[in-house]
Amino acid sequence: MSSRMASTVLGVGTGVFVIAVIWVVTLLSCILLSRASGAARLSSIALFFLAVIITLILVFFPRASETPSPEKEVQIVDSFFIGRYVFLSLISVIFLGSLFLALSYYILEPVYAKPLRLR
């Protein structure tokens, strides 16, 4: 994996999160400033336009290119291939043996006759 792929969450880069945080903070600030009176109430309009300007700058002047650079394909080699199959066969033999023993105890369980009541 390249460093670019490591900085994405759900296929979305950090810029989207920065824009989301800017707008969440802006909307919360506008809601809080809408309760104020006087010049503080009008500052919410300036804050909104500041968020618009920052968003436009981040959208139209990105730092990275839109298409990722081609990556070299990584070949995965399983060096523990034989050991894995030996372990799998050992576990399978143990499972089948325990299944056979459990079924033999179930099938060979003695069934005792109920005593007859004499009058």
N, C-alpha and C positions, 0 to 999 in steps of 0.2 A: 504494500500500500504506500502511496506517496503521502507527503505531508499535507497535500491539499485534501485528500479524502479523509484524513484523520481529523480535520477541522470542521467536518460537516456533521450535522445531526439530522437524521431523516432526509438526507440529501439536500439540506438547506445550509448555506454558509452562515458565517457569523454576521454578515451585513444585514440579513433579514432580522436577526435577533436584535441588532442595534436599532434598526428602524422600529421594530415592535416596542422596544423599551422606551424609545423617544416618544412614540405616540401614546403609550400608556401613561407615562409621566406627564405629558402635555394634557391629556384629557382629565387626569386626576387634578392637575393644577388648575385647569379651567373650571372644573366643578367646584373646587374650593374657593377660587377667586370670584365665582359668580355670586357667592354669599356676601362678599365684601362690598363696601360702598366707596364712591368717589373714584380716584385715579387707580386704585388697586383693581377695581372692577374692569376698567378699560385695559389694564395690563394683560388680561387673559387673551385679548385680541392680538396683541403684540407677540405673546407666547405662542399662539397658534400659527401666526405667520412665520415665526422663527423655526418652528417644527417643519413647516412646509418647505422652507428654504433648505434646511439641513437634509430633508428627505430627497429633494430634487438633486442636491449635490451628490448625495450617496448613490442615487440611481443613475445619473447621467455621467458620473466620473468614477467608475469602479476601479479598484486597484488591480484586479486580476482579469485575465482574459476570459471570455465566455466559454470557449472550448478548452477542455483540459488537454495537457500535453500527452502524447501517446506513452504508455508505460510498457516496460519490458515484462514479458510473461514469465511468471515464476513457476518453475517445475517442482512439484512436490514429490519427494522420494520417501517411501515408507521403509525405513531401515530395520524396523522391528517386525517385518512381515512374517517370518517363520515363527518367531516366538509368540506372536499373536494367535496364529493358527494352532500351535501346540497348546496354548492356554485355552483356546476355544474348544478343542477336542477333549481336553482334560475336564473342563467344566461340563461338557455334554455327557461324558461318561459318568461323572458323579451325579448329574441330574437324572439320567436314565436308571442308574443303580438305585438311587433313593426312591424314584417313582416305582420301580419294581418291588422294592422292600415295602413301601407303603401300601401298594395294592395287594401284595401277598399277605400282609397282616390283615387287611380288610377282608379279603376273600377267605382266608383260613381262620377267621375268628370263630371260636367254638360257639355253637348254638345249643344251649341246654334245653332239655325237654321240661315242660311244665309238669309239676306233680299232679296226679289225678286225685280228686277228692273222693274219698270213699264214704258211703252212707252208713 
